[in-house]
Amino acid sequence: MAYRKRTLRRMSPTARKVARLAGEASSLATRLKNLIPELQQLDLDSQALKNAKAIYPEETSYQGLGLDTETKKG
């Protein structure tokens, strides 16, 4: 919960620090909660790529995308 500046000024220094910490913890929890759908999608994509490489190993290289890890000279 975010406190107004006026409310924070009325608090003792220790209470002010605890209030700020509580606000940061709340903010962090919200940000982590918002990351869950993105992480789920990345996990599904990773599993799909793993399965595709297991089924079609020669067709799942990065050569067609220009993302080769090895550079070919010549």
N, C-alpha and C positions, 0 to 999 in steps of 0.2 A: 504494500500500500504506500502510495506516495504522500508525503506530508507537505503541507504548504510551508513556504519559507517562514512565515510568521509563527507557525506552530513550532517549527524547529528552533527558532530563536528563543522561544520561551522555555525550551527544555534545558536540562542540565547538560553539560558537555558529554557525559557518559551516555545519557539517554539519547542524545542526538546521534552519537556514533552508532548505537544499537539500532536506531530507527533507520539510519542510512544503510546499514548492513542488511536489515530486513528488506528494505526496498530493493537492494541489489540482488538478494536471494530470490525475491519474487520475480524480478526481471529475468534472471537467469533461468528460472524454472519455466517461464513462458517461452523464452527463446528455444530451450531444449524441447519443449512440447511441440513447437512449430517445426522442428527439424525431423520429427518422427516420420511424417509422410514421405519426405524426400529420401530419408535413409531406407525406408521400405522399398521405394522405387529403385534405388541404386542396388539394393540387395537382389531384387527380382532380375534386373538387367545383368548383374554379375552371374547369377545362376543360369540365365538364358545363354550368355556367352560361353560359359563353361560347358553347358550341354551341347551347344553348337560345335565347339571345338572338339568335343569327344566324338560326335557323330560325323562331322565333316572336317577333319583336321587340315586338309590341303586347301579348303575353300575359305577358311576363316583367318587368313593372314591379313596383315595390315598393308600389304603391297598396293592394293588398289586404292587405298586412301592416302597414300603418300606418307604413311606413318612408320616406315621401316625403321627399325632400331639400328640396322646395319646399313651403312651407305655403300652403294655399289659404284665403283669407279670404272669408267671405261667406255 
